Amino acid sequence: GDWGGDDTPCLGGSVAYPRSRFDDPSQRPEDIEADLAHFAKQFALVRKAAEEFDQNIYISHRPLFGIACNGTDYVTLDWTMQTAARSVPGSLDRISLAIAGHMHWFQEIEWEKHGHPTQLVIGNSGTKLIHNTVRNESYYNGSLNVRGQWISRGWTTPNFGFVVLQRNGNGDQHSATPNFVHADGTATQDLGTIVMPRFSVRAKQSAARANTVA
């Protein structure tokens, strides 16, 4: 399909840099510390709640592990939430899928050895707000490191559309099918169906054990 956008590759290296709020002179350190303390308490609650279930999905407005190019380098999108989560050991261990919006494009990122929860950003129903400013990109085989974990595969596209998320029977897989809607009202599935491990702790742990044996 007609993807539009800026196809110029990001000039940054193999690391997506976190943007610390402490580097921003317009923000007060005491406000930053208060935010980190507040969200650390929230992630402690996430860790406790996730112990009760085998399938755990983290849903938020801002993506935990979304990435973008700032014109020269890859950067991460939410330093505050990432830092708060990292301050609570095991807070995301039983989270296999994170769904978010905020960024007005589609992004799906998976990680080597399930180092982070699979990140699914479904913000591309608001692409007119950033018309033709987001690059179409794909990531494979450890091409980019985000907060200590390498991406195994992923996609970013600014095309307007929506996503159909389905569980595939009783197996340990689910699928996400991005649908891109064009000006004439037709929809295409330019990325096909992305099949991922189902959002279950059991599937995540089995895959991790298989990677260790291999």
Secondary structure, 3 states (H helix, E strand, C coil): CCCCCCCCCCCCCCEEECCCHHHCCCCCHHHHHHHHHHHHHHHHHHHHHHCCCCCCEEECCCCCCCEEECCCCEEECCHHHHHHHHCCCCCCCCCCEEEECCCCCEEEEEEHHHCCCEEEEECCCCHHHHCCCCCCEEEECCCCEECCEEEEEEEEECCCEEEEEEECCCCCEEEEEEEEECCCCCEECCCCCEEEECCCHHHHHHHHHHHHHC
